[in-house]
Amino acid sequence: MVPYLALPEGGEWIVILVIVVLLFGAKKLPELTKNAARAMNEFKKVQNGEDDEKPAVEPSSTEAGNRGAEGVREERGGS
């Protein structure tokens, strides 16, 4: 059976690591790994249904109705 997705092994990982270091530089690697870890954590949170962002509370239609035309006119510039 031939696998559809062959993962790199042994020496191939070393070649990949050398290419990454050459492309991004040794100073950028810690920052890149931090960003990758944050992205992975955010992805896991979304997968688990944990959402940090709360939906914005919109004024109900009764509050807008109670202001009437005078309140709307004042918001638009008072003409």
C-alpha positions in Angstrom: 0.0 0.0 0.0 1.4 3.4 -1.0 0.7 6.3 1.3 -0.9 9.3 -0.2 1.0 11.7 2.0 4.6 10.9 2.7 6.0 12.8 5.6 9.6 14.0 5.7 12.0 11.7 7.6 15.4 12.1 9.2 17.8 14.0 7.0 14.9 15.7 5.1 13.9 17.6 8.3 17.5 18.9 8.6 17.3 20.2 5.0 14.0 21.8 5.7 15.3 23.4 8.8 18.4 24.8 7.0 16.1 26.3 4.3 13.9 27.9 6.9 16.9 29.4 8.7 18.3 30.8 5.4 14.9 32.3 4.4 13.9 33.9 7.7 17.2 34.3 9.6 18.0 33.0 13.0 16.7 36.1 14.8 13.2 35.8 13.3 12.7 32.1 14.2 11.5 32.6 17.9 9.0 35.2 16.7 7.7 32.9 14.0 7.3 30.0 16.4 5.4 32.2 18.9 3.1 33.4 16.2 2.5 29.8 15.0 1.7 28.7 18.5 -0.8 31.5 19.0 -2.5 30.7 15.8 -2.7 27.1 16.7 -4.2 27.9 20.1 -6.8 30.3 18.5 -7.7 27.5 16.0 -8.2 25.1 18.9 -10.4 27.5 20.8 -12.6 28.0 17.7 -12.8 24.3 17.2 -13.9 23.8 20.8 -16.4 26.6 20.6 -14.6 28.9 23.0 -15.0 32.4 21.7 -13.4 35.2 23.7 -15.1 38.0 21.8 -18.6 38.9 23.1 -21.1 40.1 20.5 -21.7 43.9 20.7 -24.9 44.8 22.5 -27.2 46.6 20.1 -30.0 48.9 21.4 -33.3 47.3 21.3 -36.0 48.6 18.9 -38.0 49.9 21.8 -35.2 52.2 22.9 -34.9 53.7 19.4 -38.7 54.0 19.2 -38.9 55.9 22.6 -36.5 58.6 21.3 -38.9 59.5 18.5 -38.1 61.8 15.6 -36.5 64.5 17.8 -33.7 62.1 19.0 -33.0 61.1 15.4 -32.9 64.6 14.2 -30.4 65.6 16.9 -28.1 62.7 16.0 -28.1 63.7 12.3 -27.0 67.2 12.9 -30.1 69.1 14.1 -31.6 70.3 10.8 
